[in-house]
């Protein structure tokens, strides 16, 4: 059984391409991946399942969301990729 990530520091260790691939599979309600897939893929799959309303969020996803905001990780992401059009507010 895999343990979901709970911190922005853990998120930084994941492979972005694998997260994205897993996300779209989860969003499409594909079955949970097996051990042949990485933690990055599985994390993306979980998030896709949440965003596609195929699975309810849990304590780990809430903890990660809280840490992503509290740590400034999300702000750094927005600044890193201005082409995505995120609004970054001062303060």
PAVOSE-63237 format. One record per residue (C-alpha): residue number from 1; residue in one letter; x, y, z. Coordinates in steps of 0.001 Angstrom, whole numbers, plus 500000, padded with zeros to 6 digits. Example, Ala and Ser with C-alpha at 12.3 -4.5 7.8 and 13.67 -1.06 7.14 Angstrom:
<node num="1" residuo="a" xx="512300" yy="495500" zz="507800"/>
<node num="2" residuo="s" xx="513670" yy="498940" zz="507140"/>
//
This chain:
<node num="1" residuo="x" xx="500000" yy="500000" zz="500000"/>
<node num="2" residuo="x" xx="501352" yy="503398" zz="499043"/>
<node num="3" residuo="x" xx="501371" yy="506300" zz="501451"/>
<node num="4" residuo="x" xx="500112" yy="509591" zz="500002"/>
<node num="5" residuo="x" xx="502395" yy="512597" zz="500181"/>
<node num="6" residuo="x" xx="501446" yy="515289" zz="502689"/>
<node num="7" residuo="x" xx="503996" yy="518076" zz="502212"/>
<node num="8" residuo="x" xx="505192" yy="520481" zz="499533"/>
<node num="9" residuo="x" xx="508741" yy="519193" zz="500109"/>
<node num="10" residuo="x" xx="507607" yy="515712" zz="499067"/>
<node num="11" residuo="x" xx="505791" yy="517194" zz="496075"/>
<node num="12" residuo="x" xx="509038" yy="518759" zz="494861"/>
<node num="13" residuo="x" xx="510593" yy="515287" zz="494606"/>
<node num="14" residuo="x" xx="508022" yy="513979" zz="492129"/>
<node num="15" residuo="x" xx="508497" yy="513741" zz="488361"/>
<node num="16" residuo="x" xx="506213" yy="516349" zz="486751"/>
<node num="17" residuo="x" xx="505641" yy="514388" zz="483527"/>
<node num="18" residuo="x" xx="504618" yy="511250" zz="485420"/>
<node num="19" residuo="x" xx="502333" yy="513265" zz="487708"/>
<node num="20" residuo="x" xx="500638" yy="514770" zz="484667"/>
<node num="21" residuo="x" xx="500203" yy="511388" zz="482977"/>
<node num="22" residuo="x" xx="498704" yy="509910" zz="486128"/>
<node num="23" residuo="x" xx="496464" yy="512933" zz="486582"/>
<node num="24" residuo="x" xx="494784" yy="512518" zz="483209"/>
<node num="25" residuo="x" xx="494302" yy="508793" zz="483795"/>
<node num="26" residuo="x" xx="492738" yy="509481" zz="487189"/>
<node num="27" residuo="x" xx="490593" yy="512252" zz="485790"/>
<node num="28" residuo="x" xx="489336" yy="509707" zz="483224"/>
<node num="29" residuo="x" xx="488482" yy="507312" zz="486090"/>
<node num="30" residuo="x" xx="491065" yy="504714" zz="485106"/>
<node num="31" residuo="x" xx="491598" yy="501981" zz="487731"/>
<node num="32" residuo="x" xx="494170" yy="502478" zz="490472"/>
<node num="33" residuo="x" xx="497664" yy="501817" zz="489100"/>
<node num="34" residuo="x" xx="499679" yy="498834" zz="490222"/>
<node num="35" residuo="x" xx="503230" yy="498582" zz="491497"/>
<node num="36" residuo="x" xx="504534" yy="499027" zz="487957"/>
<node num="37" residuo="x" xx="503823" yy="502767" zz="488259"/>
<node num="38" residuo="x" xx="505842" yy="505317" zz="490213"/>
<node num="39" residuo="x" xx="504784" yy="507333" zz="493241"/>
<node num="40" residuo="x" xx="504708" yy="510372" zz="490925"/>
<node num="41" residuo="x" xx="502196" yy="508708" zz="488617"/>
<node num="42" residuo="x" xx="500111" yy="507462" zz="491559"/>
<node num="43" residuo="x" xx="500047" yy="510935" zz="493122"/>
<node num="44" residuo="x" xx="498840" yy="512397" zz="489825"/>
<node num="45" residuo="x" xx="496239" yy="509645" zz="489498"/>
<node num="46" residuo="x" xx="494902" yy="510429" zz="492991"/>
<node num="47" residuo="x" xx="494602" yy="514119" zz="492183"/>
<node num="48" residuo="x" xx="492859" yy="513352" zz="488909"/>
<node num="49" residuo="x" xx="490416" yy="511123" zz="490763"/>
<node num="50" residuo="x" xx="489647" yy="513953" zz="493204"/>
<node num="51" residuo="x" xx="489274" yy="516573" zz="490467"/>
<node num="52" residuo="x" xx="487095" yy="514253" zz="488383"/>
<node num="53" residuo="x" xx="484829" yy="513625" zz="491405"/>
<node num="54" residuo="x" xx="485549" yy="509900" zz="491252"/>
<node num="55" residuo="x" xx="487022" yy="509852" zz="494758"/>
<node num="56" residuo="x" xx="486605" yy="512042" zz="497831"/>
<node num="57" residuo="x" xx="489548" yy="513947" zz="499271"/>
<node num="58" residuo="x" xx="491130" yy="512572" zz="502413"/>
<node num="59" residuo="x" xx="493312" yy="513733" zz="505300"/>
<node num="60" residuo="x" xx="496487" yy="513428" zz="503221"/>
<node num="61" residuo="x" xx="495130" yy="515544" zz="500371"/>
<node num="62" residuo="x" xx="493915" yy="518184" zz="502850"/>
<node num="63" residuo="x" xx="497311" yy="518224" zz="504593"/>
<node num="64" residuo="x" xx="499098" yy="518621" zz="501267"/>
<node num="65" residuo="x" xx="496794" yy="521439" zz="500146"/>
<node num="66" residuo="x" xx="497381" yy="523241" zz="503438"/>
<node num="67" residuo="x" xx="501168" yy="522856" zz="503233"/>
<node num="68" residuo="x" xx="501318" yy="523892" zz="499568"/>
<node num="69" residuo="x" xx="499673" yy="527202" zz="500495"/>
<node num="70" residuo="x" xx="501401" yy="527724" zz="503847"/>
<node num="71" residuo="x" xx="504887" yy="527015" zz="502471"/>
<node num="72" residuo="x" xx="504535" yy="529378" zz="499504"/>
<node num="73" residuo="x" xx="504967" yy="526490" zz="497065"/>
<node num="74" residuo="x" xx="501937" yy="527510" zz="495040"/>
<node num="75" residuo="x" xx="503145" yy="531123" zz="494788"/>
<node num="76" residuo="x" xx="506548" yy="529913" zz="493578"/>
<node num="77" residuo="x" xx="504856" yy="527739" zz="490959"/>
<node num="78" residuo="x" xx="502827" yy="530698" zz="489693"/>
<node num="79" residuo="x" xx="505949" yy="532836" zz="489423"/>
<node num="80" residuo="x" xx="507859" yy="530054" zz="487678"/>
<node num="81" residuo="x" xx="505179" yy="529601" zz="484996"/>
<node num="82" residuo="x" xx="503668" yy="533019" zz="484214"/>
<node num="83" residuo="x" xx="502365" yy="531674" zz="480902"/>
<node num="84" residuo="x" xx="499709" yy="529745" zz="482857"/>
<node num="85" residuo="x" xx="498076" yy="533041" zz="483830"/>
<node num="86" residuo="x" xx="498000" yy="532544" zz="487604"/>
<node num="87" residuo="x" xx="497328" yy="535728" zz="489538"/>
<node num="88" residuo="x" xx="499918" yy="536329" zz="492217"/>
<node num="89" residuo="x" xx="498759" yy="538697" zz="494935"/>
<node num="90" residuo="x" xx="501174" yy="540491" zz="497194"/>
<node num="91" residuo="x" xx="500813" yy="539969" zz="500891"/>
//
